[in-house]
Amino acid sequence: GAGVSQSPSNKVTEKGKDVELRCDPISGHTALYWYRQSLGQGLEFLIYFQGNSAPDKSGLPSDRFSAERTGGSVSTLTIQRTQQEDSAVYLCASSSGAGGSPLHFGNGTRLTVT
Amino acid sequence: GENVEQHPSTLSVQEGDSAVIKCTYSDSASNYFPWYKQELGKGPQLIIDIRSNVGEKKDQRIAVTLNKTAKHFSLHITETQPEDSAVYFCAASRDYKLSFGAGTTVTVRA
């Protein structure tokens, strides 16, 4: 079946511009996560959704970052006034439950801020 | 919060040899320990996971062991093949949030 889909796969933007990254989770998965992966680094947790609610936003680096999820499905991560340090791969994952359920990752969006 | 440390950061093995990656975690309440494989340009893919009520789990050439007392777990890959070359991540969680190690780049030499 279809996996987690992310778009765009690559995004180059100028410093100061806003960007939107999209995630289509596996159908029926109630949990959705955003992680950030900087070059050669591990995965940094950003935000967790259960349904349309985000009970844990603790990983968002600043108030320039926001995310929403609608219809218990698609999620959008928005970065306002992008900075060069925002350059990274943004990964979305979904799972069928909360704790102890495997995460299924998309292939990510590679964001480059020039 | 949970802190996961992973060693080594890079590992080069001869094809056919075994590879071992080790991780430690800090939160004694963690009860779920998955391992992910990430190939270039792709997202991490789950390869095996273990829960705290199990000490060892095996799936063909890969196995994971868990020592809850010492708070460490390991990934073992036997009879390595070129397609095993990738970055491997360990992770731990007590609830919904997975905390990841920094990753191990495995290179299998032909």
Chai-1 contact restraints between the chains, C-beta under 6 A:
chainA,res_idxA,chainB,res_idxB,connection_type,confidence,min_distance_angstrom,max_distance_angstrom,comment,restraint_id
A,G42,B,F100,contact,1.0,0.0,6.0,A-B,restraint_1
A,G42,B,A102,contact,1.0,0.0,6.0,A-B,restraint_2
A,G42,B,G103,contact,1.0,0.0,6.0,A-B,restraint_3
A,L43,B,F100,contact,1.0,0.0,6.0,A-B,restraint_4
A,F45,B,K97,contact,1.0,0.0,6.0,A-B,restraint_5
A,Y48,B,Y96,contact,1.0,0.0,6.0,A-B,restraint_6
A,L91,B,G43,contact,1.0,0.0,6.0,A-B,restraint_7
A,A98,B,Y96,contact,1.0,0.0,6.0,A-B,restraint_8
A,G99,B,D95,contact,1.0,0.0,6.0,A-B,restraint_9
A,G99,B,Y96,contact,1.0,0.0,6.0,A-B,restraint_10
A,G100,B,Y32,contact,1.0,0.0,6.0,A-B,restraint_11
A,P102,B,L46,contact,1.0,0.0,6.0,A-B,restraint_12
A,F105,B,G43,contact,1.0,0.0,6.0,A-B,restraint_13
A,F105,B,P44,contact,1.0,0.0,6.0,A-B,restraint_14
A,G106,B,G43,contact,1.0,0.0,6.0,A-B,restraint_15
A,N107,B,K42,contact,1.0,0.0,6.0,A-B,restraint_16
A,N107,B,G43,contact,1.0,0.0,6.0,A-B,restraint_17
A,G108,B,G43,contact,1.0,0.0,6.0,A-B,restraint_18
